[in-house]
């Protein structure tokens, strides 16, 4: 039967928009929970090595979330799209450094026992970060990524209409 009224196209458009909103929500949650700029930096870590290690480890899941959102965009002219492109580019730099960081930790960190040896927490190590040869490169990449993610977060809150960190709708 011919689709004379464009119902199939409208249905496909609604489904794409729904998927985009779902992935925008996922990206909002991932940015809020996996990016330490939303949390206070610990005073016991004055050179932010722990913070940088945390961002580096979380860059893997974060880039997956940003890529998924980027591949589902229903409206390419949405205001958050350029910010998504910038943030994805900056986080990808960190994600590409991640395997070298994990290898460095495996070689230089003491082996952990018990449950913690099976988690990613062993790779969030400020002491190991201070001894890594790429520490300055990672710190600079972290600053760029956090700046881009901060801007993207604001745009996604506006797009979705809800701020995960405050529990309120967008103003």
SELUMMI-697979 format. One record per residue (C-alpha): residue number from 1; residue in one letter; chain; x, y, z. Coordinates in nm, 3 decimals. Layout:
N
+-----+----+----+---------+---------+---------+
:   i : aa : ch :      xx :      yy :      zz :
+-----+----+----+---------+---------+---------+
: NUM :  A :  A :       X :       Y :       Z :
...
+-----+----+----+---------+---------+---------+
This chain:
171
+-----+----+----+---------+---------+---------+
:   i : aa : ch :      xx :      yy :      zz :
+-----+----+----+---------+---------+---------+
:   1 :  X :  A :   0.000 :   0.000 :   0.000 :
:   2 :  X :  A :   0.144 :   0.339 :  -0.092 :
:   3 :  X :  A :   0.224 :   0.582 :   0.187 :
:   4 :  X :  A :   0.029 :   0.879 :   0.053 :
:   5 :  X :  A :   0.025 :   1.074 :   0.375 :
:   6 :  X :  A :   0.391 :   1.031 :   0.474 :
:   7 :  X :  A :   0.302 :   0.835 :   0.787 :
:   8 :  X :  A :   0.606 :   0.607 :   0.765 :
:   9 :  X :  A :   0.841 :   0.904 :   0.737 :
:  10 :  X :  A :   0.681 :   1.078 :   1.036 :
:  11 :  X :  A :   0.697 :   0.757 :   1.240 :
:  12 :  X :  A :   1.066 :   0.710 :   1.152 :
:  13 :  X :  A :   1.135 :   1.072 :   1.246 :
:  14 :  X :  A :   0.965 :   1.026 :   1.586 :
:  15 :  X :  A :   1.164 :   0.708 :   1.651 :
:  16 :  X :  A :   1.493 :   0.880 :   1.562 :
:  17 :  X :  A :   1.408 :   1.175 :   1.788 :
:  18 :  X :  A :   1.321 :   0.941 :   2.073 :
:  19 :  X :  A :   1.648 :   0.754 :   2.033 :
:  20 :  X :  A :   1.835 :   1.086 :   2.025 :
:  21 :  X :  A :   1.670 :   1.197 :   2.351 :
:  22 :  X :  A :   1.747 :   0.863 :   2.514 :
:  23 :  X :  A :   2.113 :   0.886 :   2.416 :
:  24 :  X :  A :   2.125 :   1.254 :   2.519 :
:  25 :  X :  A :   2.006 :   1.146 :   2.863 :
:  26 :  X :  A :   2.271 :   0.874 :   2.873 :
:  27 :  X :  A :   2.540 :   1.126 :   2.774 :
:  28 :  X :  A :   2.416 :   1.371 :   3.041 :
:  29 :  X :  A :   2.442 :   1.101 :   3.308 :
:  30 :  X :  A :   2.783 :   0.985 :   3.190 :
:  31 :  X :  A :   2.924 :   1.339 :   3.182 :
:  32 :  X :  A :   2.780 :   1.410 :   3.527 :
:  33 :  X :  A :   2.912 :   1.093 :   3.687 :
:  34 :  X :  A :   3.233 :   1.031 :   3.495 :
:  35 :  X :  A :   3.378 :   1.379 :   3.476 :
:  36 :  X :  A :   3.532 :   1.506 :   3.798 :
:  37 :  X :  A :   3.491 :   1.874 :   3.709 :
:  38 :  X :  A :   3.149 :   1.844 :   3.867 :
:  39 :  X :  A :   3.305 :   1.724 :   4.193 :
:  40 :  X :  A :   3.539 :   1.901 :   4.427 :
:  41 :  X :  A :   3.909 :   1.819 :   4.376 :
:  42 :  X :  A :   4.054 :   1.656 :   4.686 :
:  43 :  X :  A :   4.285 :   1.870 :   4.895 :
:  44 :  X :  A :   4.515 :   1.570 :   4.948 :
:  45 :  X :  A :   4.595 :   1.575 :   4.575 :
:  46 :  X :  A :   4.740 :   1.924 :   4.520 :
:  47 :  X :  A :   4.880 :   1.853 :   4.172 :
:  48 :  X :  A :   4.554 :   1.685 :   4.062 :
:  49 :  X :  A :   4.725 :   1.358 :   3.960 :
:  50 :  X :  A :   4.443 :   1.150 :   4.106 :
:  51 :  X :  A :   4.190 :   1.365 :   3.924 :
:  52 :  X :  A :   4.373 :   1.327 :   3.591 :
:  53 :  X :  A :   4.400 :   0.950 :   3.634 :
:  54 :  X :  A :   4.026 :   0.934 :   3.702 :
:  55 :  X :  A :   3.942 :   1.134 :   3.390 :
:  56 :  X :  A :   4.176 :   0.918 :   3.184 :
:  57 :  X :  A :   4.015 :   0.592 :   3.299 :
:  58 :  X :  A :   3.661 :   0.727 :   3.255 :
:  59 :  X :  A :   3.739 :   0.851 :   2.904 :
:  60 :  X :  A :   3.672 :   0.502 :   2.761 :
:  61 :  X :  A :   3.306 :   0.474 :   2.866 :
:  62 :  X :  A :   3.255 :   0.847 :   2.809 :
:  63 :  X :  A :   3.371 :   0.833 :   2.447 :
:  64 :  X :  A :   3.136 :   0.538 :   2.388 :
:  65 :  X :  A :   2.844 :   0.746 :   2.513 :
:  66 :  X :  A :   2.938 :   1.052 :   2.306 :
:  67 :  X :  A :   2.989 :   0.839 :   1.993 :
:  68 :  X :  A :   2.648 :   0.674 :   2.040 :
:  69 :  X :  A :   2.481 :   1.015 :   2.068 :
:  70 :  X :  A :   2.671 :   1.144 :   1.766 :
:  71 :  X :  A :   2.558 :   0.850 :   1.554 :
:  72 :  X :  A :   2.192 :   0.896 :   1.650 :
:  73 :  X :  A :   2.148 :   1.266 :   1.577 :
:  74 :  X :  A :   1.807 :   1.319 :   1.420 :
:  75 :  X :  A :   1.846 :   1.696 :   1.380 :
:  76 :  X :  A :   2.197 :   1.786 :   1.260 :
:  77 :  X :  A :   2.127 :   2.156 :   1.317 :
:  78 :  X :  A :   2.060 :   2.110 :   1.689 :
:  79 :  X :  A :   2.251 :   2.359 :   1.903 :
:  80 :  X :  A :   2.447 :   2.090 :   2.089 :
:  81 :  X :  A :   2.591 :   1.923 :   1.775 :
:  82 :  X :  A :   2.901 :   2.146 :   1.731 :
:  83 :  X :  A :   2.974 :   2.115 :   2.104 :
:  84 :  X :  A :   2.931 :   1.738 :   2.082 :
:  85 :  X :  A :   3.184 :   1.726 :   1.798 :
:  86 :  X :  A :   3.436 :   1.931 :   1.999 :
:  87 :  X :  A :   3.389 :   1.729 :   2.317 :
:  88 :  X :  A :   3.413 :   1.399 :   2.131 :
:  89 :  X :  A :   3.737 :   1.509 :   1.967 :
:  90 :  X :  A :   3.892 :   1.611 :   2.300 :
:  91 :  X :  A :   3.776 :   1.304 :   2.493 :
:  92 :  X :  A :   3.900 :   1.078 :   2.213 :
:  93 :  X :  A :   4.251 :   1.213 :   2.270 :
:  94 :  X :  A :   4.228 :   1.089 :   2.630 :
:  95 :  X :  A :   4.069 :   0.760 :   2.529 :
:  96 :  X :  A :   4.360 :   0.694 :   2.294 :
:  97 :  X :  A :   4.606 :   0.750 :   2.583 :
:  98 :  X :  A :   4.411 :   0.515 :   2.810 :
:  99 :  X :  A :   4.572 :   0.182 :   2.701 :
: 100 :  X :  A :   4.923 :   0.323 :   2.760 :
: 101 :  X :  A :   4.813 :   0.444 :   3.103 :
: 102 :  X :  A :   4.671 :   0.103 :   3.196 :
: 103 :  X :  A :   4.994 :  -0.064 :   3.084 :
: 104 :  X :  A :   5.197 :   0.186 :   3.292 :
: 105 :  X :  A :   4.985 :   0.109 :   3.599 :
: 106 :  X :  A :   5.015 :  -0.265 :   3.545 :
: 107 :  X :  A :   5.395 :  -0.229 :   3.532 :
: 108 :  X :  A :   5.442 :   0.022 :   3.817 :
: 109 :  X :  A :   5.157 :  -0.021 :   4.064 :
: 110 :  X :  A :   5.167 :  -0.290 :   4.328 :
: 111 :  X :  A :   4.932 :  -0.577 :   4.262 :
: 112 :  X :  A :   4.612 :  -0.534 :   4.459 :
: 113 :  X :  A :   4.443 :  -0.816 :   4.643 :
: 114 :  X :  A :   4.082 :  -0.904 :   4.686 :
: 115 :  X :  A :   3.792 :  -0.740 :   4.507 :
: 116 :  X :  A :   3.982 :  -0.421 :   4.422 :
: 117 :  X :  A :   4.220 :  -0.611 :   4.195 :
: 118 :  X :  A :   3.930 :  -0.684 :   3.963 :
: 119 :  X :  A :   3.809 :  -0.326 :   3.932 :
: 120 :  X :  A :   3.926 :  -0.023 :   3.745 :
: 121 :  X :  A :   4.003 :   0.152 :   4.076 :
: 122 :  X :  A :   4.361 :   0.026 :   4.062 :
: 123 :  X :  A :   4.415 :   0.253 :   3.761 :
: 124 :  X :  A :   4.306 :   0.566 :   3.944 :
: 125 :  X :  A :   4.640 :   0.616 :   4.111 :
: 126 :  X :  A :   4.787 :   0.961 :   4.166 :
: 127 :  X :  A :   5.133 :   0.828 :   4.262 :
: 128 :  X :  A :   5.159 :   0.628 :   3.938 :
: 129 :  X :  A :   5.039 :   0.931 :   3.739 :
: 130 :  X :  A :   5.320 :   1.144 :   3.882 :
: 131 :  X :  A :   5.577 :   0.895 :   3.748 :
: 132 :  X :  A :   5.430 :   0.857 :   3.401 :
: 133 :  X :  A :   5.634 :   1.015 :   3.123 :
: 134 :  X :  A :   5.319 :   1.156 :   2.953 :
: 135 :  X :  A :   5.176 :   1.326 :   3.261 :
: 136 :  X :  A :   5.201 :   1.684 :   3.127 :
: 137 :  X :  A :   5.046 :   1.581 :   2.795 :
: 138 :  X :  A :   4.758 :   1.413 :   2.978 :
: 139 :  X :  A :   4.702 :   1.711 :   3.208 :
: 140 :  X :  A :   4.676 :   1.946 :   2.910 :
: 141 :  X :  A :   4.439 :   1.707 :   2.729 :
: 142 :  X :  A :   4.230 :   1.675 :   3.046 :
: 143 :  X :  A :   4.188 :   2.052 :   3.072 :
: 144 :  X :  A :   4.077 :   2.076 :   2.708 :
: 145 :  X :  A :   3.837 :   1.783 :   2.745 :
: 146 :  X :  A :   3.683 :   1.918 :   3.064 :
: 147 :  X :  A :   3.628 :   2.259 :   2.907 :
: 148 :  X :  A :   3.456 :   2.102 :   2.605 :
: 149 :  X :  A :   3.249 :   1.871 :   2.826 :
: 150 :  X :  A :   3.139 :   2.161 :   3.046 :
: 151 :  X :  A :   3.001 :   2.342 :   2.741 :
: 152 :  X :  A :   2.840 :   2.026 :   2.604 :
: 153 :  X :  A :   2.679 :   1.951 :   2.939 :
: 154 :  X :  A :   2.508 :   2.290 :   2.948 :
: 155 :  X :  A :   2.383 :   2.245 :   2.590 :
: 156 :  X :  A :   2.252 :   1.894 :   2.665 :
: 157 :  X :  A :   2.071 :   2.019 :   2.974 :
: 158 :  X :  A :   1.905 :   2.279 :   2.756 :
: 159 :  X :  A :   1.820 :   2.019 :   2.490 :
: 160 :  X :  A :   1.688 :   1.759 :   2.733 :
: 161 :  X :  A :   1.530 :   2.003 :   2.976 :
: 162 :  X :  A :   1.670 :   1.847 :   3.293 :
: 163 :  X :  A :   1.993 :   1.888 :   3.489 :
: 164 :  X :  A :   2.113 :   1.559 :   3.635 :
: 165 :  X :  A :   2.333 :   1.727 :   3.897 :
: 166 :  X :  A :   2.069 :   1.954 :   4.045 :
: 167 :  X :  A :   1.757 :   1.752 :   3.985 :
: 168 :  X :  A :   1.578 :   2.048 :   3.830 :
: 169 :  X :  A :   1.449 :   2.126 :   3.487 :
: 170 :  X :  A :   1.649 :   2.356 :   3.266 :
: 171 :  X :  A :   1.593 :   2.721 :   3.344 :
+-----+----+----+---------+---------+---------+
